[in-house]
Amino acid sequence: AALWIAFFLCAPYIAPFDPETTNISDRLQDISSTHLLGTDQLGRDVWSRILYGGKASLGIAFTIIGISGAIGIAIGGLVAGFSTPSIDRWLSRLIDLVLGFPNMVIAIAFIGIMGPSITNVIISLCITKWAEYARITRGLVQIERHAEYITFARMSGASNLRILSRYILPNVLPPLLIVIIQHLGETIILVASFSLIGIGVQPPDPEWGAILLSSRDFLQTAPWLLIYPGFAIFITVVLFNYIGDALRDALDVSR
């Protein structure tokens, strides 16, 4: 999986062609020694576009997970886990309110108001996904804060911030890491879905969903335009799911 991710991150160095350079005379070519995965309707190299599309899709997914995860973990751990009962109650209601609305509906509504762009896709998904991490983190922190070793830490005079950073976070990060990795595959599919319906990454920028959008009219005449980027999405999502399952089994102390 690390090699797969690095493969796409190195797209500027290994892609044989510029992903946005058109050549109408070479349009809709099949696999050849020059174009390893053929060309699209504008003569652009499909292999190069998939490489750059993977770089864009992974970059967007990592950004969304990083921002929403940081916000959710901060709210769920620092605020909800060690705040007063009234603040914890109101924050819990806010989290339930956000989780009560379908993520896709909120994200699509936000993008419809603000306009389609990469930035708005990231903001819309961060608005909806932070609550998931906040709820999980809050539950884990609530369990850990009543453990005996936390009681001993309080008796020794440790502050709430030290208890959270030195004792609780190291114990709650492993299960959070499993959730984050499994959500990476889901986020890649969401980003590609937004591009596929025309509200995500806009052509001619190469991104897996945008590549599928621009190729959907050529399913019968040039099926490779949809098969190859779809296969790249499939492999990436499966790899992240396998990593999450492997980490869950490795970190399961009851096994």
Residue pairs with C-beta under 8 A, 6 or more apart in sequence:
1 239
1 240
1 242
1 243
4 235
4 236
4 239
5 58
7 14
7 51
7 54
8 51
8 54
8 55
8 57
8 58
9 55
9 58
11 48
11 51
11 52
11 54
11 55
12 52
12 55
14 51
15 45
15 47
15 48
15 51
15 52
16 36
16 45
16 47
16 48
17 35
17 44
17 45
17 47
17 48
18 48
19 44
19 45
19 48
19 49
19 51
19 52
19 53
19 206
20 44
20 204
20 205
20 206
21 44
22 42
22 43
22 44
23 39
23 42
23 43
23 44
24 42
24 43
25 43
26 35
26 39
26 43
27 39
27 40
27 41
27 42
27 43
28 38
28 39
28 40
28 41
28 218
28 221
28 222
29 35
29 38
29 39
29 43
30 38
30 224
31 37
31 38
31 224
32 38
35 45
35 46
35 47
36 47
37 45
37 46
37 47
37 50
37 224
37 228
38 46
38 222
38 224
38 225
39 45
39 46
40 46
40 49
40 211
40 214
40 215
40 218
40 222
40 225
41 214
41 215
41 217
41 218
41 222
41 225
46 224
46 225
46 228
48 206
49 206
49 211
49 229
50 206
50 208
50 211
50 228
50 229
50 232
52 206
53 206
53 207
53 208
53 210
53 211
53 229
53 232
54 208
54 232
54 236
56 118
56 201
56 205
56 206
56 207
56 208
57 188
57 191
57 192
57 207
57 208
57 209
57 233
57 236
58 188
58 236
60 118
60 121
60 122
60 187
60 191
60 201
60 207
61 184
61 187
61 188
61 191
62 184
63 122
64 122
64 125
64 126
64 129
64 187
64 191
65 129
65 180
65 183
65 184
65 187
67 122
67 126
67 130
68 125
68 126
68 129
68 130
68 132
68 133
69 130
69 133
69 176
69 180
71 126
71 130
71 133
71 134
72 129
72 130
72 131
72 132
72 133
72 134
72 135
72 136
72 137
73 133
73 134
73 137
73 176
75 91
75 95
75 130
75 134
75 137
76 95
76 133
76 134
76 135
76 136
76 137
76 138
76 139
76 141
77 137
77 138
77 141
77 164
77 168
77 169
77 172
78 164
79 87
79 91
80 87
80 88
80 91
80 92
80 95
80 134
80 137
80 138
80 141
81 88
81 137
81 138
81 141
81 142
81 145
81 164
81 168
82 141
82 145
82 160
82 164
83 91
91 134
91 138
92 138
94 131
95 131
95 134
95 135
95 138
98 127
98 128
98 130
98 131
99 131
99 132
99 135
101 128
103 125
103 128
103 129
103 190
104 190
104 193
106 124
106 127
106 128
107 121
107 124
107 125
107 127
107 128
107 190
107 194
108 124
108 194
108 199
110 120
110 123
110 124
110 127
111 120
111 121
111 124
111 194
111 199
111 200
112 199
114 120
114 123
114 124
116 194
116 198
116 199
116 200
116 202
117 202
118 200
118 201
118 205
121 191
121 194
121 199
121 200
121 201
125 187
125 190
125 191
129 183
129 187
132 179
132 183
133 176
133 179
133 180
136 175
136 176
136 179
137 172
137 176
140 171
140 172
140 175
140 176
141 164
141 168
141 172
144 150
144 167
144 168
144 171
144 172
145 163
145 168
149 167
150 163
150 167
150 168
153 162
153 163
153 167
154 163
158 166
158 167
174 247
174 251
175 251
177 247
178 244
178 247
178 248
178 251
179 244
181 240
181 243
181 244
181 247
182 240
182 241
182 244
184 240
185 236
185 237
185 238
185 239
185 240
185 241
186 237
188 208
188 233
188 236
188 237
188 240
189 233
189 237
191 200
191 201
191 207
191 209
192 200
192 207
192 208
192 209
192 212
192 233
193 200
193 209
194 200
194 201
194 209
195 201
195 207
195 208
195 209
195 210
195 212
195 213
196 209
196 210
196 212
196 213
197 213
198 213
200 207
200 209
200 210
201 207
201 209
201 210
202 210
203 210
203 213
203 214
208 229
208 232
208 233
211 225
211 229
212 226
212 229
212 230
215 222
215 225
215 226
215 229
216 226
218 225
218 226
219 226
249 255
